[in-house]
Amino acid sequence: VSGSGNQGITASVPVIRYAKHIGARQSELYRALLVSNLITIHQKTGIGRLSAYCGAVSAGCGAGAGVAYLLGADYNAIAHTVINAVAMLSGTICDGAKPSCAAKIALAVEAGILGYQMYLEHKQFNSGDGIVGDGVEKNDCKCWQACQAGHVPDRQDYFADHDRVLMRAKRTGAEEKLMGGSYGKENYQSR
């Protein structure tokens, strides 16, 4: 679907299992899978081919949207589902398809479904709440900017060169050093 087996599984299996659980018709399942996979692909479009951003987050958002579709959600509900889910997990970094990836997948799918439940309860993240933009497309653009440039708009001082530092750490095997906290704010600014 979007470049990774784990992402494809994340965008599909929860939707398939939920469709079976509620007894959805096969045509409804196919439409829900289409919604999930297209949202996953769209979420990944602006991130680029190589990024420290966790693609399972995009797939979890897609799965949440697919489940929402199965429950009768319209465009507005699905858009809010995606915005809410991205707001919860937009800072998640990828450390490869390791056991921790399964945990990130579980969290991403849960965030997708919680995003829809929030919408049903008339709760949502609003523009300016962290990385959240005004509407689903602006929200995606802000997330893409953070993934590509290594910073979140209006918070450049802390996130400057974020992706470059993370990718260098992955290439040099310095993940333990980075994850251990020895790369503080001062190291981001000095590079």
LOBAGU-924495 format. One record per residue (C-alpha): residue in one letter; x, z, y. Coordinates in nm, 2 decimals, padded with zeros to 4 digits. Example, Ala and Ser with C-alpha at 12.3 -4.5 7.8 and 13.67 -1.06 7.14 Angstrom:
! residues 2
+----+--------+--------+--------+
! aa !     c1 !     c3 !     c2 !
+----+--------+--------+--------+
!  A !  01.23 !  00.78 ! -00.45 !
!  S !  01.37 !  00.71 ! -00.11 !
+----+--------+--------+--------+
//
This chain:
! residues 191
+----+--------+--------+--------+
! aa !     c1 !     c3 !     c2 !
+----+--------+--------+--------+
!  V !  00.00 !  00.00 !  00.00 !
!  S !  00.24 !  00.11 !  00.27 !
!  G !  00.59 !  00.10 !  00.12 !
!  S !  00.59 !  00.39 ! -00.12 !
!  G !  00.43 !  00.47 ! -00.46 !
!  N !  00.35 !  00.82 ! -00.35 !
!  Q !  00.18 !  00.69 ! -00.04 !
!  G ! -00.03 !  00.44 ! -00.24 !
!  I ! -00.13 !  00.71 ! -00.49 !
!  T ! -00.22 !  00.95 ! -00.20 !
!  A ! -00.43 !  00.69 ! -00.03 !
!  S ! -00.62 !  00.60 ! -00.36 !
!  V ! -00.64 !  00.88 ! -00.62 !
!  P ! -00.82 !  01.14 ! -00.40 !
!  V ! -01.08 !  00.88 ! -00.30 !
!  I ! -01.13 !  00.77 ! -00.66 !
!  R ! -01.17 !  01.12 ! -00.79 !
!  Y ! -01.41 !  01.22 ! -00.51 !
!  A ! -01.62 !  00.91 ! -00.57 !
!  K ! -01.65 !  01.00 ! -00.94 !
!  H ! -01.73 !  01.36 ! -00.85 !
!  I ! -02.03 !  01.25 ! -00.63 !
!  G ! -02.14 !  00.97 ! -00.85 !
!  A ! -02.07 !  00.69 ! -00.60 !
!  R ! -02.14 !  00.33 ! -00.69 !
!  Q ! -01.84 !  00.11 ! -00.76 !
!  S ! -01.91 ! -00.09 ! -00.45 !
!  E ! -01.90 !  00.23 ! -00.24 !
!  L ! -01.57 !  00.33 ! -00.40 !
!  Y ! -01.42 ! -00.01 ! -00.32 !
!  R ! -01.53 !  00.02 !  00.04 !
!  A ! -01.39 !  00.37 !  00.07 !
!  L ! -01.06 !  00.26 ! -00.09 !
!  L ! -01.05 ! -00.02 !  00.17 !
!  V ! -01.11 !  00.22 !  00.45 !
!  S ! -00.84 !  00.46 !  00.31 !
!  N ! -00.58 !  00.19 !  00.26 !
!  L ! -00.64 !  00.01 !  00.59 !
!  I ! -00.61 !  00.34 !  00.78 !
!  T ! -00.29 !  00.43 !  00.59 !
!  I ! -00.14 !  00.08 !  00.67 !
!  H ! -00.25 !  00.10 !  01.03 !
!  Q ! -00.10 !  00.45 !  01.07 !
!  K !  00.23 !  00.32 !  00.93 !
!  T !  00.24 !  00.00 !  01.14 !
!  G !  00.40 !  00.14 !  01.45 !
!  I !  00.64 !  00.38 !  01.28 !
!  G !  00.89 !  00.11 !  01.16 !
!  R !  01.06 !  00.04 !  00.83 !
!  L !  01.29 !  00.34 !  00.84 !
!  S !  01.18 !  00.67 !  00.99 !
!  A !  01.21 !  01.04 !  00.93 !
!  Y !  00.83 !  01.06 !  00.96 !
!  C !  00.65 !  01.15 !  00.63 !
!  G !  00.43 !  00.86 !  00.52 !
!  A !  00.23 !  01.09 !  00.30 !
!  V !  00.07 !  01.22 !  00.62 !
!  S ! -00.06 !  00.87 !  00.70 !
!  A ! -00.19 !  00.83 !  00.34 !
!  G ! -00.35 !  01.18 !  00.36 !
!  C ! -00.53 !  01.07 !  00.68 !
!  G ! -00.64 !  00.76 !  00.50 !
!  A ! -00.77 !  00.95 !  00.20 !
!  G ! -00.96 !  01.19 !  00.43 !
!  A ! -01.12 !  00.89 !  00.60 !
!  G ! -01.21 !  00.73 !  00.27 !
!  V ! -01.38 !  01.05 !  00.15 !
!  A ! -01.56 !  01.07 !  00.49 !
!  Y ! -01.68 !  00.71 !  00.43 !
!  L ! -01.81 !  00.81 !  00.09 !
!  L ! -02.01 !  01.09 !  00.26 !
!  G ! -02.17 !  00.85 !  00.51 !
!  A ! -01.93 !  00.87 !  00.80 !
!  D ! -01.95 !  00.60 !  01.07 !
!  Y ! -01.66 !  00.46 !  01.28 !
!  N ! -01.68 !  00.75 !  01.53 !
!  A ! -01.66 !  01.02 !  01.25 !
!  I ! -01.38 !  00.84 !  01.08 !
!  A ! -01.19 !  00.80 !  01.41 !
!  H ! -01.22 !  01.18 !  01.47 !
!  T ! -01.12 !  01.25 !  01.11 !
!  V ! -00.80 !  01.06 !  01.17 !
!  I ! -00.73 !  01.22 !  01.51 !
!  N ! -00.78 !  01.57 !  01.37 !
!  A ! -00.57 !  01.51 !  01.06 !
!  V ! -00.28 !  01.36 !  01.26 !
!  A ! -00.29 !  01.65 !  01.51 !
!  M ! -00.24 !  01.89 !  01.22 !
!  L !  00.05 !  01.73 !  01.05 !
!  S !  00.21 !  01.48 !  01.29 !
!  G !  00.55 !  01.65 !  01.29 !
!  T !  00.61 !  01.64 !  00.92 !
!  I !  00.94 !  01.49 !  00.82 !
!  C !  01.03 !  01.30 !  00.50 !
!  D !  01.29 !  01.44 !  00.27 !
!  G !  01.23 !  01.18 !  00.00 !
!  A !  01.02 !  01.17 ! -00.32 !
!  K !  01.12 !  01.51 ! -00.43 !
!  P !  00.90 !  01.80 ! -00.56 !
!  S !  00.83 !  01.90 ! -00.20 !
!  C !  00.67 !  01.55 ! -00.15 !
!  A !  00.39 !  01.66 ! -00.38 !
!  A !  00.33 !  01.97 ! -00.17 !
!  K !  00.32 !  01.75 !  00.15 !
!  I !  00.08 !  01.52 ! -00.02 !
!  A ! -00.16 !  01.81 ! -00.10 !
!  L ! -00.14 !  01.93 !  00.26 !
!  A ! -00.19 !  01.58 !  00.40 !
!  V ! -00.50 !  01.52 !  00.18 !
!  E ! -00.64 !  01.86 !  00.27 !
!  A ! -00.58 !  01.79 !  00.64 !
!  G ! -00.76 !  01.46 !  00.61 !
!  I ! -01.06 !  01.63 !  00.46 !
!  L ! -01.04 !  01.92 !  00.70 !
!  G ! -01.03 !  01.67 !  00.98 !
!  Y ! -01.37 !  01.54 !  00.87 !
!  Q ! -01.51 !  01.89 !  00.82 !
!  M ! -01.41 !  01.97 !  01.18 !
!  Y ! -01.59 !  01.66 !  01.30 !
!  L ! -01.91 !  01.77 !  01.12 !
!  E ! -01.88 !  02.11 !  01.29 !
!  H ! -01.84 !  01.95 !  01.63 !
!  K ! -01.48 !  02.07 !  01.65 !
!  Q ! -01.19 !  01.84 !  01.74 !
!  F ! -00.85 !  01.83 !  01.89 !
!  N ! -00.87 !  01.68 !  02.24 !
!  S ! -00.63 !  01.47 !  02.44 !
!  G ! -00.34 !  01.68 !  02.55 !
!  D ! -00.36 !  01.92 !  02.25 !
!  G !  00.00 !  01.86 !  02.14 !
!  I !  00.05 !  01.50 !  02.04 !
!  V ! -00.32 !  01.41 !  02.05 !
!  G ! -00.40 !  01.11 !  02.27 !
!  D ! -00.73 !  01.00 !  02.42 !
!  G ! -00.90 !  00.81 !  02.13 !
!  V ! -00.77 !  00.71 !  01.80 !
!  E ! -00.55 !  00.41 !  01.92 !
!  K ! -00.38 !  00.62 !  02.19 !
!  N ! -00.33 !  00.89 !  01.94 !
!  D ! -00.16 !  00.65 !  01.71 !
!  C !  00.06 !  00.51 !  01.99 !
!  K !  00.18 !  00.86 !  02.09 !
!  C !  00.26 !  00.94 !  01.72 !
!  W !  00.44 !  00.60 !  01.69 !
!  Q !  00.64 !  00.67 !  02.01 !
!  A !  00.76 !  01.01 !  01.87 !
!  C !  00.86 !  00.85 !  01.54 !
!  Q !  01.04 !  00.55 !  01.69 !
!  A !  01.21 !  00.71 !  01.98 !
!  G !  01.27 !  01.06 !  01.84 !
!  H !  01.07 !  01.23 !  02.11 !
!  V !  00.72 !  01.33 !  02.20 !
!  P !  00.62 !  01.20 !  02.55 !
!  D !  00.65 !  01.47 !  02.81 !
!  R !  00.87 !  01.68 !  02.58 !
!  Q !  01.18 !  01.47 !  02.58 !
!  D !  01.42 !  01.76 !  02.64 !
!  Y !  01.36 !  01.90 !  02.29 !
!  F !  01.30 !  01.59 !  02.08 !
!  A !  01.57 !  01.36 !  02.22 !
!  D !  01.74 !  01.17 !  01.94 !
!  H !  01.53 !  01.34 !  01.68 !
!  D !  01.52 !  01.05 !  01.43 !
!  R !  01.88 !  00.96 !  01.48 !
!  V !  02.00 !  01.31 !  01.41 !
!  L !  01.77 !  01.34 !  01.10 !
!  M !  01.87 !  01.01 !  00.96 !
!  R !  02.24 !  01.09 !  01.01 !
!  A !  02.19 !  01.41 !  00.83 !
!  K !  02.03 !  01.23 !  00.53 !
!  R !  02.31 !  00.97 !  00.52 !
!  T !  02.59 !  01.23 !  00.53 !
!  G !  02.43 !  01.47 !  00.29 !
!  A !  02.40 !  01.73 !  00.56 !
!  E !  02.04 !  01.81 !  00.48 !
!  E !  02.11 !  02.17 !  00.39 !
!  K !  02.29 !  02.22 !  00.72 !
!  L !  02.01 !  02.07 !  00.92 !
!  M !  01.73 !  02.25 !  00.72 !
!  G !  01.93 !  02.58 !  00.74 !
!  G !  01.89 !  02.58 !  01.12 !
!  S !  02.25 !  02.53 !  01.22 !
!  Y !  02.14 !  02.22 !  01.42 !
!  G !  01.98 !  02.40 !  01.72 !
!  K !  01.85 !  02.26 !  02.05 !
!  E !  02.20 !  02.26 !  02.19 !
!  N !  02.31 !  02.01 !  01.92 !
!  Y !  02.02 !  01.78 !  02.00 !
!  Q !  02.12 !  01.77 !  02.37 !
!  S !  02.49 !  01.72 !  02.31 !
!  R !  02.46 !  01.41 !  02.08 !
+----+--------+--------+--------+
//
